[in-house]
Amino acid sequence: MCTLFEEIAEEGRIEGRIEGRKEGRLEGQMEGRAMEIIETGIEFNLQKLDILERLQKKLEISLQKAEEYFKMFDRRAG
């Protein structure tokens, strides 16, 4: 027989997994948008700073996060 504490703990674990999946999907969507912005910027020969600015504006992210995405998706660097 489960105790009330065990039931509450299990509910918390389930909610945690659900929230984790939601956060993962949102991060994946952000990465996808970032990749599109970066690839398009590169195709149109935009400067790195212009692409970073666009990432910040469109995704509402910090300069640091924009630079992380740029490093992740700039295919010219590899």
N, CA, C, O and CB atoms as a CASP TS submission, in Angstrom:
PFRMAT TS
TARGET T0000
AUTHOR 0000-0000-0000
METHOD Language model
MODEL 1
PARENT N/A
ATOM      1  N   MET     1       0.837  -1.176   0.000  1.00  0.00           N
ATOM      2  CA  MET     1       0.000   0.000   0.000  1.00  0.00           C
ATOM      3  C   MET     1       0.890   1.251   0.000  1.00  0.00           C
ATOM      4  O   MET     1       1.841   1.341   0.776  1.00  0.00           O
ATOM      5  CB  MET     1      -0.956  -0.008   1.220  1.00  0.00           C
ATOM      6  N   CYS     2       0.582   2.186  -0.852  1.00  0.00           N
ATOM      7  CA  CYS     2       1.356   3.419  -0.954  1.00  0.00           C
ATOM      8  C   CYS     2       0.905   4.402   0.114  1.00  0.00           C
ATOM      9  O   CYS     2      -0.270   4.476   0.474  1.00  0.00           O
ATOM     10  CB  CYS     2       1.213   4.043  -2.357  1.00  0.00           C
ATOM     11  N   THR     3       1.846   5.125   0.590  1.00  0.00           N
ATOM     12  CA  THR     3       1.503   6.175   1.533  1.00  0.00           C
ATOM     13  C   THR     3       1.219   7.450   0.761  1.00  0.00           C
ATOM     14  O   THR     3       1.558   7.569  -0.416  1.00  0.00           O
ATOM     15  CB  THR     3       2.634   6.392   2.568  1.00  0.00           C
ATOM     16  N   LEU     4       0.605   8.384   1.428  1.00  0.00           N
ATOM     17  CA  LEU     4       0.299   9.664   0.806  1.00  0.00           C
ATOM     18  C   LEU     4       1.590  10.343   0.349  1.00  0.00           C
ATOM     19  O   LEU     4       1.632  10.938  -0.728  1.00  0.00           O
ATOM     20  CB  LEU     4      -0.477  10.573   1.785  1.00  0.00           C
ATOM     21  N   PHE     5       2.639  10.254   1.163  1.00  0.00           N
ATOM     22  CA  PHE     5       3.921  10.850   0.813  1.00  0.00           C
ATOM     23  C   PHE     5       4.472  10.251  -0.478  1.00  0.00           C
ATOM     24  O   PHE     5       4.972  10.980  -1.335  1.00  0.00           O
ATOM     25  CB  PHE     5       4.924  10.661   1.953  1.00  0.00           C
ATOM     26  N   GLU     6       4.386   8.938  -0.623  1.00  0.00           N
ATOM     27  CA  GLU     6       4.876   8.279  -1.835  1.00  0.00           C
ATOM     28  C   GLU     6       4.080   8.716  -3.058  1.00  0.00           C
ATOM     29  O   GLU     6       4.647   8.923  -4.131  1.00  0.00           O
ATOM     30  CB  GLU     6       4.806   6.755  -1.682  1.00  0.00           C
ATOM     31  N   GLU     7       2.753   8.859  -2.894  1.00  0.00           N
ATOM     32  CA  GLU     7       1.911   9.308  -4.004  1.00  0.00           C
ATOM     33  C   GLU     7       2.272  10.736  -4.422  1.00  0.00           C
ATOM     34  O   GLU     7       2.350  11.043  -5.612  1.00  0.00           O
ATOM     35  CB  GLU     7       0.422   9.230  -3.612  1.00  0.00           C
ATOM     36  N   ILE     8       2.490  11.597  -3.439  1.00  0.00           N
ATOM     37  CA  ILE     8       2.857  12.983  -3.743  1.00  0.00           C
ATOM     38  C   ILE     8       4.222  13.025  -4.428  1.00  0.00           C
ATOM     39  O   ILE     8       4.417  13.778  -5.383  1.00  0.00           O
ATOM     40  CB  ILE     8       2.871  13.843  -2.453  1.00  0.00           C
ATOM     41  N   ALA     9       5.158  12.226  -3.945  1.00  0.00           N
ATOM     42  CA  ALA     9       6.489  12.176  -4.546  1.00  0.00           C
ATOM     43  C   ALA     9       6.410  11.701  -5.989  1.00  0.00           C
ATOM     44  O   ALA     9       7.085  12.255  -6.857  1.00  0.00           O
ATOM     45  CB  ALA     9       7.412  11.257  -3.736  1.00  0.00           C
ATOM     46  N   GLU    10       5.605  10.693  -6.258  1.00  0.00           N
ATOM     47  CA  GLU    10       5.455  10.176  -7.623  1.00  0.00           C
ATOM     48  C   GLU    10       4.831  11.230  -8.525  1.00  0.00           C
ATOM     49  O   GLU    10       5.261  11.397  -9.666  1.00  0.00           O
ATOM     50  CB  GLU    10       4.597   8.896  -7.630  1.00  0.00           C
ATOM     51  N   GLU    11       3.820  11.947  -8.030  1.00  0.00           N
ATOM     52  CA  GLU    11       3.206  13.012  -8.813  1.00  0.00           C
ATOM     53  C   GLU    11       4.240  14.084  -9.149  1.00  0.00           C
ATOM     54  O   GLU    11       4.252  14.617 -10.259  1.00  0.00           O
ATOM     55  CB  GLU    11       2.017  13.629  -8.050  1.00  0.00           C
ATOM     56  N   GLY    12       5.100  14.396  -8.193  1.00  0.00           N
ATOM     57  CA  GLY    12       6.155  15.384  -8.425  1.00  0.00           C
ATOM     58  C   GLY    12       7.126  14.932  -9.494  1.00  0.00           C
ATOM     59  O   GLY    12       7.554  15.731 -10.327  1.00  0.00           O
ATOM     60  N   ARG    13       7.479  13.641  -9.476  1.00  0.00           N
ATOM     61  CA  ARG    13       8.390  13.112 -10.502  1.00  0.00           C
ATOM     62  C   ARG    13       7.740  13.188 -11.881  1.00  0.00           C
ATOM     63  O   ARG    13       8.391  13.554 -12.859  1.00  0.00           O
ATOM     64  CB  ARG    13       8.789  11.650 -10.179  1.00  0.00           C
ATOM     65  N   ILE    14       6.475  12.846 -11.955  1.00  0.00           N
ATOM     66  CA  ILE    14       5.758  12.892 -13.236  1.00  0.00           C
ATOM     67  C   ILE    14       5.702  14.326 -13.757  1.00  0.00           C
ATOM     68  O   ILE    14       5.984  14.579 -14.928  1.00  0.00           O
ATOM     69  CB  ILE    14       4.324  12.319 -13.084  1.00  0.00           C
ATOM     70  N   GLU    15       5.336  15.265 -12.877  1.00  0.00           N
ATOM     71  CA  GLU    15       5.274  16.670 -13.291  1.00  0.00           C
ATOM     72  C   GLU    15       6.648  17.162 -13.731  1.00  0.00           C
ATOM     73  O   GLU    15       6.756  17.928 -14.688  1.00  0.00           O
ATOM     74  CB  GLU    15       4.737  17.549 -12.144  1.00  0.00           C
ATOM     75  N   GLY    16       7.693  16.728 -13.042  1.00  0.00           N
ATOM     76  CA  GLY    16       9.046  17.115 -13.415  1.00  0.00           C
ATOM     77  C   GLY    16       9.422  16.620 -14.796  1.00  0.00           C
ATOM     78  O   GLY    16      10.035  17.351 -15.574  1.00  0.00           O
ATOM     79  N   ARG    17       9.059  15.381 -15.107  1.00  0.00           N
ATOM     80  CA  ARG    17       9.354  14.844 -16.435  1.00  0.00           C
ATOM     81  C   ARG    17       8.589  15.597 -17.510  1.00  0.00           C
ATOM     82  O   ARG    17       9.132  15.879 -18.579  1.00  0.00           O
ATOM     83  CB  ARG    17       9.017  13.355 -16.498  1.00  0.00           C
ATOM     84  N   ILE    18       7.328  15.925 -17.233  1.00  0.00           N
ATOM     85  CA  ILE    18       6.525  16.661 -18.209  1.00  0.00           C
ATOM     86  C   ILE    18       7.130  18.034 -18.455  1.00  0.00           C
ATOM     87  O   ILE    18       7.267  18.456 -19.603  1.00  0.00           O
ATOM     88  CB  ILE    18       5.067  16.797 -17.728  1.00  0.00           C
ATOM     89  N   GLU    19       7.494  18.735 -17.384  1.00  0.00           N
ATOM     90  CA  GLU    19       8.108  20.056 -17.531  1.00  0.00           C
ATOM     91  C   GLU    19       9.430  19.959 -18.281  1.00  0.00           C
ATOM     92  O   GLU    19       9.740  20.813 -19.113  1.00  0.00           O
ATOM     93  CB  GLU    19       8.328  20.702 -16.156  1.00  0.00           C
ATOM     94  N   GLY    20      10.204  18.925 -17.989  1.00  0.00           N
ATOM     95  CA  GLY    20      11.479  18.737 -18.677  1.00  0.00           C
ATOM     96  C   GLY    20      11.296  18.551 -20.174  1.00  0.00           C
ATOM     97  O   GLY    20      12.059  19.091 -20.975  1.00  0.00           O
ATOM     98  N   ARG    21      10.284  17.788 -20.543  1.00  0.00           N
ATOM     99  CA  ARG    21      10.007  17.585 -21.973  1.00  0.00           C
ATOM    100  C   ARG    21       9.590  18.894 -22.631  1.00  0.00           C
ATOM    101  O   ARG    21      10.026  19.200 -23.741  1.00  0.00           O
ATOM    102  CB  ARG    21       8.906  16.521 -22.169  1.00  0.00           C
ATOM    103  N   LYS    22       8.742  19.672 -21.945  1.00  0.00           N
ATOM    104  CA  LYS    22       8.314  20.966 -22.501  1.00  0.00           C
ATOM    105  C   LYS    22       9.513  21.876 -22.715  1.00  0.00           C
ATOM    106  O   LYS    22       9.650  22.498 -23.768  1.00  0.00           O
ATOM    107  CB  LYS    22       7.288  21.650 -21.570  1.00  0.00           C
ATOM    108  N   GLU    23      10.385  21.951 -21.707  1.00  0.00           N
ATOM    109  CA  GLU    23      11.569  22.789 -21.823  1.00  0.00           C
ATOM    110  C   GLU    23      12.463  22.308 -22.963  1.00  0.00           C
ATOM    111  O   GLU    23      13.034  23.119 -23.693  1.00  0.00           O
ATOM    112  CB  GLU    23      12.347  22.799 -20.504  1.00  0.00           C
ATOM    113  N   GLY    24      12.582  21.011 -23.111  1.00  0.00           N
ATOM    114  CA  GLY    24      13.393  20.454 -24.193  1.00  0.00           C
ATOM    115  C   GLY    24      12.843  20.809 -25.556  1.00  0.00           C
ATOM    116  O   GLY    24      13.595  21.142 -26.471  1.00  0.00           O
ATOM    117  N   ARG    25      11.522  20.736 -25.693  1.00  0.00           N
ATOM    118  CA  ARG    25      10.904  21.099 -26.974  1.00  0.00           C
ATOM    119  C   ARG    25      11.108  22.580 -27.273  1.00  0.00           C
ATOM    120  O   ARG    25      11.414  22.950 -28.407  1.00  0.00           O
ATOM    121  CB  ARG    25       9.402  20.764 -26.963  1.00  0.00           C
ATOM    122  N   LEU    26      10.939  23.424 -26.262  1.00  0.00           N
ATOM    123  CA  LEU    26      11.124  24.858 -26.469  1.00  0.00           C
ATOM    124  C   LEU    26      12.567  25.173 -26.854  1.00  0.00           C
ATOM    125  O   LEU    26      12.812  25.994 -27.737  1.00  0.00           O
ATOM    126  CB  LEU    26      10.733  25.634 -25.208  1.00  0.00           C
ATOM    127  N   GLU    27      13.512  24.525 -26.194  1.00  0.00           N
ATOM    128  CA  GLU    27      14.924  24.743 -26.528  1.00  0.00           C
ATOM    129  C   GLU    27      15.200  24.283 -27.959  1.00  0.00           C
ATOM    130  O   GLU    27      15.941  24.938 -28.692  1.00  0.00           O
ATOM    131  CB  GLU    27      15.847  23.993 -25.530  1.00  0.00           C
ATOM    132  N   GLY    28      14.611  23.170 -28.350  1.00  0.00           N
ATOM    133  CA  GLY    28      14.775  22.677 -29.719  1.00  0.00           C
ATOM    134  C   GLY    28      14.206  23.651 -30.742  1.00  0.00           C
ATOM    135  O   GLY    28      14.789  23.861 -31.805  1.00  0.00           O
ATOM    136  N   GLN    29      13.071  24.237 -30.412  1.00  0.00           N
ATOM    137  CA  GLN    29      12.481  25.220 -31.315  1.00  0.00           C
ATOM    138  C   GLN    29      13.366  26.457 -31.428  1.00  0.00           C
ATOM    139  O   GLN    29      13.556  27.001 -32.516  1.00  0.00           O
ATOM    140  CB  GLN    29      11.081  25.613 -30.835  1.00  0.00           C
ATOM    141  N   MET    30      13.904  26.893 -30.294  1.00  0.00           N
ATOM    142  CA  MET    30      14.793  28.058 -30.306  1.00  0.00           C
ATOM    143  C   MET    30      16.035  27.770 -31.140  1.00  0.00           C
ATOM    144  O   MET    30      16.472  28.615 -31.921  1.00  0.00           O
ATOM    145  CB  MET    30      15.195  28.453 -28.869  1.00  0.00           C
ATOM    146  N   GLU    31      16.602  26.583 -30.977  1.00  0.00           N
ATOM    147  CA  GLU    31      17.788  26.216 -31.744  1.00  0.00           C
ATOM    148  C   GLU    31      17.468  26.186 -33.232  1.00  0.00           C
ATOM    149  O   GLU    31      18.274  26.633 -34.049  1.00  0.00           O
ATOM    150  CB  GLU    31      18.329  24.852 -31.286  1.00  0.00           C
ATOM    151  N   GLY    32      16.310  25.668 -33.586  1.00  0.00           N
ATOM    152  CA  GLY    32      15.916  25.620 -34.990  1.00  0.00           C
ATOM    153  C   GLY    32      15.775  27.005 -35.591  1.00  0.00           C
ATOM    154  O   GLY    32      16.224  27.252 -36.710  1.00  0.00           O
ATOM    155  N   ARG    33      15.149  27.911 -34.847  1.00  0.00           N
ATOM    156  CA  ARG    33      15.006  29.285 -35.326  1.00  0.00           C
ATOM    157  C   ARG    33      16.366  29.963 -35.435  1.00  0.00           C
ATOM    158  O   ARG    33      16.637  30.686 -36.393  1.00  0.00           O
ATOM    159  CB  ARG    33      14.089  30.088 -34.393  1.00  0.00           C
ATOM    160  N   ALA    34      17.217  29.719 -34.440  1.00  0.00           N
ATOM    161  CA  ALA    34      18.556  30.314 -34.462  1.00  0.00           C
ATOM    162  C   ALA    34      19.327  29.836 -35.683  1.00  0.00           C
ATOM    163  O   ALA    34      19.983  30.625 -36.362  1.00  0.00           O
ATOM    164  CB  ALA    34      19.328  29.968 -33.176  1.00  0.00           C
ATOM    165  N   MET    35      19.242  28.541 -35.955  1.00  0.00           N
ATOM    166  CA  MET    35      19.944  27.983 -37.105  1.00  0.00           C
ATOM    167  C   MET    35      19.456  28.639 -38.393  1.00  0.00           C
ATOM    168  O   MET    35      20.269  28.976 -39.254  1.00  0.00           O
ATOM    169  CB  MET    35      19.749  26.457 -37.172  1.00  0.00           C
ATOM    170  N   GLU    36      18.156  28.826 -38.542  1.00  0.00           N
ATOM    171  CA  GLU    36      17.613  29.463 -39.738  1.00  0.00           C
ATOM    172  C   GLU    36      18.113  30.896 -39.883  1.00  0.00           C
ATOM    173  O   GLU    36      18.503  31.318 -40.972  1.00  0.00           O
ATOM    174  CB  GLU    36      16.090  29.446 -39.700  1.00  0.00           C
ATOM    175  N   ILE    37      18.101  31.642 -38.778  1.00  0.00           N
ATOM    176  CA  ILE    37      18.548  33.032 -38.819  1.00  0.00           C
ATOM    177  C   ILE    37      20.020  33.106 -39.206  1.00  0.00           C
ATOM    178  O   ILE    37      20.412  33.935 -40.027  1.00  0.00           O
ATOM    179  CB  ILE    37      18.317  33.716 -37.461  1.00  0.00           C
ATOM    180  N   ILE    38      20.821  32.248 -38.619  1.00  0.00           N
ATOM    181  CA  ILE    38      22.264  32.249 -38.894  1.00  0.00           C
ATOM    182  C   ILE    38      22.541  31.848 -40.335  1.00  0.00           C
ATOM    183  O   ILE    38      23.300  32.522 -41.032  1.00  0.00           O
ATOM    184  CB  ILE    38      22.999  31.300 -37.934  1.00  0.00           C
ATOM    185  N   GLU    39      21.934  30.756 -40.787  1.00  0.00           N
ATOM    186  CA  GLU    39      22.165  30.302 -42.166  1.00  0.00           C
ATOM    187  C   GLU    39      21.716  31.340 -43.180  1.00  0.00           C
ATOM    188  O   GLU    39      22.393  31.570 -44.182  1.00  0.00           O
ATOM    189  CB  GLU    39      21.437  28.986 -42.422  1.00  0.00           C
ATOM    190  N   THR    40      20.579  31.962 -42.924  1.00  0.00           N
ATOM    191  CA  THR    40      20.088  32.993 -43.835  1.00  0.00           C
ATOM    192  C   THR    40      21.016  34.202 -43.831  1.00  0.00           C
ATOM    193  O   THR    40      21.332  34.760 -44.882  1.00  0.00           O
ATOM    194  CB  THR    40      18.662  33.417 -43.450  1.00  0.00           C
ATOM    195  N   GLY    41      21.445  34.594 -42.650  1.00  0.00           N
ATOM    196  CA  GLY    41      22.374  35.720 -42.555  1.00  0.00           C
ATOM    197  C   GLY    41      23.663  35.461 -43.315  1.00  0.00           C
ATOM    198  O   GLY    41      24.175  36.343 -44.005  1.00  0.00           O
ATOM    199  N   ILE    42      24.179  34.261 -43.185  1.00  0.00           N
ATOM    200  CA  ILE    42      25.413  33.900 -43.892  1.00  0.00           C
ATOM    201  C   ILE    42      25.177  33.893 -45.400  1.00  0.00           C
ATOM    202  O   ILE    42      26.011  34.384 -46.160  1.00  0.00           O
ATOM    203  CB  ILE    42      25.927  32.518 -43.424  1.00  0.00           C
ATOM    204  N   GLU    43      24.036  33.333 -45.839  1.00  0.00           N
ATOM    205  CA  GLU    43      23.710  33.310 -47.273  1.00  0.00           C
ATOM    206  C   GLU    43      23.671  34.712 -47.859  1.00  0.00           C
ATOM    207  O   GLU    43      24.070  34.930 -49.003  1.00  0.00           O
ATOM    208  CB  GLU    43      22.366  32.618 -47.503  1.00  0.00           C
ATOM    209  N   PHE    44      23.181  35.674 -47.054  1.00  0.00           N
ATOM    210  CA  PHE    44      23.073  37.046 -47.536  1.00  0.00           C
ATOM    211  C   PHE    44      24.303  37.878 -47.182  1.00  0.00           C
ATOM    212  O   PHE    44      24.276  39.107 -47.248  1.00  0.00           O
ATOM    213  CB  PHE    44      21.831  37.698 -46.966  1.00  0.00           C
ATOM    214  N   ASN    45      25.388  37.185 -46.803  1.00  0.00           N
ATOM    215  CA  ASN    45      26.671  37.826 -46.513  1.00  0.00           C
ATOM    216  C   ASN    45      26.600  38.907 -45.438  1.00  0.00           C
ATOM    217  O   ASN    45      27.306  39.912 -45.513  1.00  0.00           O
ATOM    218  CB  ASN    45      27.219  38.421 -47.765  1.00  0.00           C
ATOM    219  N   LEU    46      25.740  38.695 -44.433  1.00  0.00           N
ATOM    220  CA  LEU    46      25.681  39.635 -43.314  1.00  0.00           C
ATOM    221  C   LEU    46      26.902  39.439 -42.425  1.00  0.00           C
ATOM    222  O   LEU    46      27.445  38.338 -42.332  1.00  0.00           O
ATOM    223  CB  LEU    46      24.373  39.447 -42.497  1.00  0.00           C
ATOM    224  N   GLN    47      27.317  40.493 -41.789  1.00  0.00           N
ATOM    225  CA  GLN    47      28.419  40.430 -40.839  1.00  0.00           C
ATOM    226  C   GLN    47      27.964  39.682 -39.584  1.00  0.00           C
ATOM    227  O   GLN    47      26.776  39.643 -39.264  1.00  0.00           O
ATOM    228  CB  GLN    47      28.922  41.855 -40.481  1.00  0.00           C
ATOM    229  N   LYS    48      28.916  39.100 -38.895  1.00  0.00           N
ATOM    230  CA  LYS    48      28.616  38.350 -37.679  1.00  0.00           C
ATOM    231  C   LYS    48      27.830  39.202 -36.682  1.00  0.00           C
ATOM    232  O   LYS    48      26.852  38.735 -36.098  1.00  0.00           O
ATOM    233  CB  LYS    48      29.910  37.847 -37.036  1.00  0.00           C
ATOM    234  N   LEU    49      28.258  40.453 -36.488  1.00  0.00           N
ATOM    235  CA  LEU    49      27.570  41.324 -35.530  1.00  0.00           C
ATOM    236  C   LEU    49      26.118  41.569 -35.919  1.00  0.00           C
ATOM    237  O   LEU    49      25.247  41.651 -35.052  1.00  0.00           O
ATOM    238  CB  LEU    49      28.297  42.654 -35.415  1.00  0.00           C
ATOM    239  N   ASP    50      25.855  41.684 -37.212  1.00  0.00           N
ATOM    240  CA  ASP    50      24.479  41.868 -37.671  1.00  0.00           C
ATOM    241  C   ASP    50      23.638  40.623 -37.387  1.00  0.00           C
ATOM    242  O   ASP    50      22.474  40.728 -36.999  1.00  0.00           O
ATOM    243  CB  ASP    50      24.455  42.193 -39.173  1.00  0.00           C
ATOM    244  N   ILE    51      24.223  39.467 -37.580  1.00  0.00           N
ATOM    245  CA  ILE    51      23.517  38.212 -37.318  1.00  0.00           C
ATOM    246  C   ILE    51      23.252  38.080 -35.816  1.00  0.00           C
ATOM    247  O   ILE    51      22.157  37.695 -35.406  1.00  0.00           O
ATOM    248  CB  ILE    51      24.337  36.992 -37.842  1.00  0.00           C
ATOM    249  N   LEU    52      24.248  38.397 -35.008  1.00  0.00           N
ATOM    250  CA  LEU    52      24.064  38.331 -33.553  1.00  0.00           C
ATOM    251  C   LEU    52      22.953  39.273 -33.097  1.00  0.00           C
ATOM    252  O   LEU    52      22.137  38.922 -32.243  1.00  0.00           O
ATOM    253  CB  LEU    52      25.376  38.677 -32.828  1.00  0.00           C
ATOM    254  N   GLU    53      22.933  40.457 -33.669  1.00  0.00           N
ATOM    255  CA  GLU    53      21.892  41.432 -33.329  1.00  0.00           C
ATOM    256  C   GLU    53      20.512  40.904 -33.703  1.00  0.00           C
ATOM    257  O   GLU    53      19.548  41.049 -32.950  1.00  0.00           O
ATOM    258  CB  GLU    53      22.156  42.771 -34.038  1.00  0.00           C
ATOM    259  N   ARG    54      20.438  40.292 -34.877  1.00  0.00           N
ATOM    260  CA  ARG    54      19.168  39.728 -35.337  1.00  0.00           C
ATOM    261  C   ARG    54      18.704  38.600 -34.431  1.00  0.00           C
ATOM    262  O   ARG    54      17.520  38.505 -34.106  1.00  0.00           O
ATOM    263  CB  ARG    54      19.298  39.222 -36.770  1.00  0.00           C
ATOM    264  N   LEU    55      19.642  37.740 -34.020  1.00  0.00           N
ATOM    265  CA  LEU    55      19.308  36.653 -33.099  1.00  0.00           C
ATOM    266  C   LEU    55      18.732  37.212 -31.803  1.00  0.00           C
ATOM    267  O   LEU    55      17.715  36.730 -31.304  1.00  0.00           O
ATOM    268  CB  LEU    55      20.551  35.791 -32.803  1.00  0.00           C
ATOM    269  N   GLN    56      19.397  38.236 -31.264  1.00  0.00           N
ATOM    270  CA  GLN    56      18.938  38.837 -30.016  1.00  0.00           C
ATOM    271  C   GLN    56      17.526  39.411 -30.163  1.00  0.00           C
ATOM    272  O   GLN    56      16.673  39.225 -29.295  1.00  0.00           O
ATOM    273  CB  GLN    56      19.910  39.935 -29.569  1.00  0.00           C
ATOM    274  N   LYS    57      17.303  40.095 -31.251  1.00  0.00           N
ATOM    275  CA  LYS    57      16.016  40.754 -31.468  1.00  0.00           C
ATOM    276  C   LYS    57      14.896  39.731 -31.710  1.00  0.00           C
ATOM    277  O   LYS    57      13.845  39.790 -31.073  1.00  0.00           O
ATOM    278  CB  LYS    57      16.114  41.722 -32.659  1.00  0.00           C
ATOM    279  N   LYS    58      15.131  38.808 -32.623  1.00  0.00           N
ATOM    280  CA  LYS    58      14.081  37.861 -33.011  1.00  0.00           C
ATOM    281  C   LYS    58      13.774  36.828 -31.922  1.00  0.00           C
ATOM    282  O   LYS    58      12.620  36.443 -31.732  1.00  0.00           O
ATOM    283  CB  LYS    58      14.485  37.145 -34.284  1.00  0.00           C
ATOM    284  N   LEU    59      14.813  36.386 -31.210  1.00  0.00           N
ATOM    285  CA  LEU    59      14.620  35.329 -30.210  1.00  0.00           C
ATOM    286  C   LEU    59      14.535  35.866 -28.790  1.00  0.00           C
ATOM    287  O   LEU    59      14.288  35.118 -27.844  1.00  0.00           O
ATOM    288  CB  LEU    59      15.745  34.329 -30.297  1.00  0.00           C
ATOM    289  N   GLU    60      14.743  37.181 -28.651  1.00  0.00           N
ATOM    290  CA  GLU    60      14.716  37.820 -27.330  1.00  0.00           C
ATOM    291  C   GLU    60      15.681  37.121 -26.368  1.00  0.00           C
ATOM    292  O   GLU    60      15.296  36.660 -25.293  1.00  0.00           O
ATOM    293  CB  GLU    60      13.281  37.803 -26.752  1.00  0.00           C
ATOM    294  N   ILE    61      16.943  37.059 -26.792  1.00  0.00           N
ATOM    295  CA  ILE    61      17.984  36.386 -26.015  1.00  0.00           C
ATOM    296  C   ILE    61      19.148  37.343 -25.771  1.00  0.00           C
ATOM    297  O   ILE    61      19.243  38.400 -26.394  1.00  0.00           O
ATOM    298  CB  ILE    61      18.475  35.108 -26.742  1.00  0.00           C
ATOM    299  N   SER    62      20.018  36.957 -24.865  1.00  0.00           N
ATOM    300  CA  SER    62      21.193  37.766 -24.543  1.00  0.00           C
ATOM    301  C   SER    62      22.239  37.639 -25.648  1.00  0.00           C
ATOM    302  O   SER    62      22.182  36.736 -26.483  1.00  0.00           O
ATOM    303  CB  SER    62      21.793  37.341 -23.181  1.00  0.00           C
ATOM    304  N   LEU    63      23.183  38.556 -25.630  1.00  0.00           N
ATOM    305  CA  LEU    63      24.299  38.490 -26.574  1.00  0.00           C
ATOM    306  C   LEU    63      25.077  37.197 -26.368  1.00  0.00           C
ATOM    307  O   LEU    63      25.500  36.564 -27.336  1.00  0.00           O
ATOM    308  CB  LEU    63      25.232  39.714 -26.409  1.00  0.00           C
ATOM    309  N   GLN    64      25.266  36.806 -25.126  1.00  0.00           N
ATOM    310  CA  GLN    64      25.999  35.571 -24.821  1.00  0.00           C
ATOM    311  C   GLN    64      25.305  34.356 -25.448  1.00  0.00           C
ATOM    312  O   GLN    64      25.967  33.505 -26.043  1.00  0.00           O
ATOM    313  CB  GLN    64      26.123  35.381 -23.290  1.00  0.00           C
ATOM    314  N   LYS    65      23.991  34.274 -25.319  1.00  0.00           N
ATOM    315  CA  LYS    65      23.252  33.140 -25.894  1.00  0.00           C
ATOM    316  C   LYS    65      23.315  33.192 -27.421  1.00  0.00           C
ATOM    317  O   LYS    65      23.440  32.156 -28.073  1.00  0.00           O
ATOM    318  CB  LYS    65      21.772  33.147 -25.415  1.00  0.00           C
ATOM    319  N   ALA    66      23.229  34.396 -27.992  1.00  0.00           N
ATOM    320  CA  ALA    66      23.330  34.548 -29.443  1.00  0.00           C
ATOM    321  C   ALA    66      24.688  34.063 -29.937  1.00  0.00           C
ATOM    322  O   ALA    66      24.777  33.403 -30.972  1.00  0.00           O
ATOM    323  CB  ALA    66      23.107  36.017 -29.852  1.00  0.00           C
ATOM    324  N   GLU    67      25.740  34.388 -29.199  1.00  0.00           N
ATOM    325  CA  GLU    67      27.074  33.928 -29.583  1.00  0.00           C
ATOM    326  C   GLU    67      27.191  32.412 -29.470  1.00  0.00           C
ATOM    327  O   GLU    67      27.855  31.784 -30.294  1.00  0.00           O
ATOM    328  CB  GLU    67      28.139  34.600 -28.715  1.00  0.00           C
ATOM    329  N   GLU    68      26.557  31.818 -28.466  1.00  0.00           N
ATOM    330  CA  GLU    68      26.563  30.360 -28.340  1.00  0.00           C
ATOM    331  C   GLU    68      25.909  29.722 -29.553  1.00  0.00           C
ATOM    332  O   GLU    68      26.440  28.766 -30.119  1.00  0.00           O
ATOM    333  CB  GLU    68      25.842  29.920 -27.055  1.00  0.00           C
ATOM    334  N   TYR    69      24.762  30.244 -29.952  1.00  0.00           N
ATOM    335  CA  TYR    69      24.072  29.718 -31.128  1.00  0.00           C
ATOM    336  C   TYR    69      24.935  29.907 -32.379  1.00  0.00           C
ATOM    337  O   TYR    69      25.017  29.013 -33.221  1.00  0.00           O
ATOM    338  CB  TYR    69      22.702  30.411 -31.308  1.00  0.00           C
ATOM    339  N   PHE    70      25.571  31.062 -32.493  1.00  0.00           N
ATOM    340  CA  PHE    70      26.397  31.328 -33.669  1.00  0.00           C
ATOM    341  C   PHE    70      27.527  30.310 -33.766  1.00  0.00           C
ATOM    342  O   PHE    70      27.792  29.777 -34.844  1.00  0.00           O
ATOM    343  CB  PHE    70      26.968  32.757 -33.620  1.00  0.00           C
ATOM    344  N   LYS    71      28.187  30.039 -32.658  1.00  0.00           N
ATOM    345  CA  LYS    71      29.263  29.044 -32.657  1.00  0.00           C
ATOM    346  C   LYS    71      28.719  27.661 -33.026  1.00  0.00           C
ATOM    347  O   LYS    71      29.382  26.879 -33.707  1.00  0.00           O
ATOM    348  CB  LYS    71      29.953  28.996 -31.275  1.00  0.00           C
ATOM    349  N   MET    72      27.508  27.380 -32.565  1.00  0.00           N
ATOM    350  CA  MET    72      26.902  26.072 -32.811  1.00  0.00           C
ATOM    351  C   MET    72      26.567  25.866 -34.288  1.00  0.00           C
ATOM    352  O   MET    72      26.707  24.759 -34.810  1.00  0.00           O
ATOM    353  CB  MET    72      25.641  25.914 -31.970  1.00  0.00           C
ATOM    354  N   PHE    73      26.125  26.928 -34.960  1.00  0.00           N
ATOM    355  CA  PHE    73      25.568  26.768 -36.311  1.00  0.00           C
ATOM    356  C   PHE    73      26.343  27.447 -37.435  1.00  0.00           C
ATOM    357  O   PHE    73      25.925  27.368 -38.590  1.00  0.00           O
ATOM    358  CB  PHE    73      24.194  27.284 -36.323  1.00  0.00           C
ATOM    359  N   ASP    74      27.455  28.110 -37.135  1.00  0.00           N
ATOM    360  CA  ASP    74      28.246  28.718 -38.201  1.00  0.00           C
ATOM    361  C   ASP    74      29.071  27.626 -38.872  1.00  0.00           C
ATOM    362  O   ASP    74      30.102  27.213 -38.342  1.00  0.00           O
ATOM    363  CB  ASP    74      29.166  29.858 -37.648  1.00  0.00           C
ATOM    364  N   ARG    75      28.633  27.169 -40.004  1.00  0.00           N
ATOM    365  CA  ARG    75      29.280  26.055 -40.705  1.00  0.00           C
ATOM    366  C   ARG    75      30.627  26.461 -41.316  1.00  0.00           C
ATOM    367  O   ARG    75      31.434  25.600 -41.666  1.00  0.00           O
ATOM    368  CB  ARG    75      28.356  25.522 -41.802  1.00  0.00           C
ATOM    369  N   ARG    76      30.867  27.755 -41.442  1.00  0.00           N
ATOM    370  CA  ARG    76      32.130  28.207 -42.008  1.00  0.00           C
ATOM    371  C   ARG    76      33.289  27.965 -41.044  1.00  0.00           C
ATOM    372  O   ARG    76      34.435  27.814 -41.467  1.00  0.00           O
ATOM    373  CB  ARG    76      32.047  29.686 -42.368  1.00  0.00           C
ATOM    374  N   ALA    77      32.986  27.929 -39.749  1.00  0.00           N
ATOM    375  CA  ALA    77      34.037  27.779 -38.734  1.00  0.00           C
ATOM    376  C   ALA    77      34.628  26.373 -38.721  1.00  0.00           C
ATOM    377  O   ALA    77      35.773  26.191 -38.306  1.00  0.00           O
ATOM    378  CB  ALA    77      33.482  28.112 -37.354  1.00  0.00           C
ATOM    379  N   GLY    78      33.859  25.367 -39.175  1.00  0.00           N
ATOM    380  CA  GLY    78      34.290  23.968 -39.130  1.00  0.00           C
ATOM    381  C   GLY    78      35.137  23.597 -40.246  1.00  0.00           C
ATOM    382  O   GLY    78      35.573  22.449 -40.335  1.00  0.00           O
TER
END
